[in-house]
């Protein structure tokens, strides 16, 4: 009886050790995934190439989130940073705020007459181009890229900012993909 009790006690200890080992392994896997996702975010935010992190992203996340991995890798291949987006928007300011290049006299007259009196709700944002550009810059500086893109698209010369809009959308998609990968790393079991 004492030997059987001792064996049962050892089996219980082994079972507890197995549970602890499995929990430690799961925590290590989550930590590794988070480390890879955070390092990738840092590289994308700085506009640096991913290098070996691209392989780590594929290895760690490609099975569960192949589109997010592909988006992050594509964004790092042709990098753009938030500071570059702000600077380029500032450079496009005069072109975006002005009248469209292909605007005729009648269109110009109608647009100018339409801006003489603007009736809007007090709490709605101003539709004036200058105000839209200021809001877009503030949205960029606060990291709300999609809102900045929406403001720029409503400008009269939005077509002249096509490259900027594409880069901003690509940057936003990369940020969303990184958010998804970080969440996947945290929830990894």
WOBELHU-V756926 format. One line per field, one symbol per residue. phi: phi as a letter, one per 30 degrees, with the letter a starting at -180 (. if undefined). psi: psi as a letter, one per 20 degrees, with the letter a starting at -180 (. if undefined). burial: # if it has 16 or more other C-alpha atoms within 10 Angstrom, else .. A space follows every 10 residues. Layout:
phi=???
psi=???
burial=???
This chain:
phi=.ddddddddd dddddddddd dddddddddd dddddddddd ddddddicdd iddddddddd cddcbddddd dddddddbdb cddddddddd ddedddddde dcdddddddd ddddcdbcca ddddddddee dddddddddd dcicdddddd ddddddcedd cedddddddd dddddddded dddddddec
psi=ghghggghgh hggggghggh ggghgghhgg ggggggghhg gggghikqqh chhghhgggh ihghmhgggh ggghhhhmqq rhhhggghgh highhhhaqq hjprghgggg gghhigpppr qhiqqpjqgg hghgggghgg hjjmghhggg ghhiqhkhhi kggggghggg gghgghghgg hgghhgip.
burial=.......... .......... ........## .###.###.# #.###.#### ..##.###.# ##..#..### ###.##..## ##..##..#. .##..##.## .......... .......... ........## .##.###### ....#####. ###.####.. #..##.#### #####.#### ##.###...
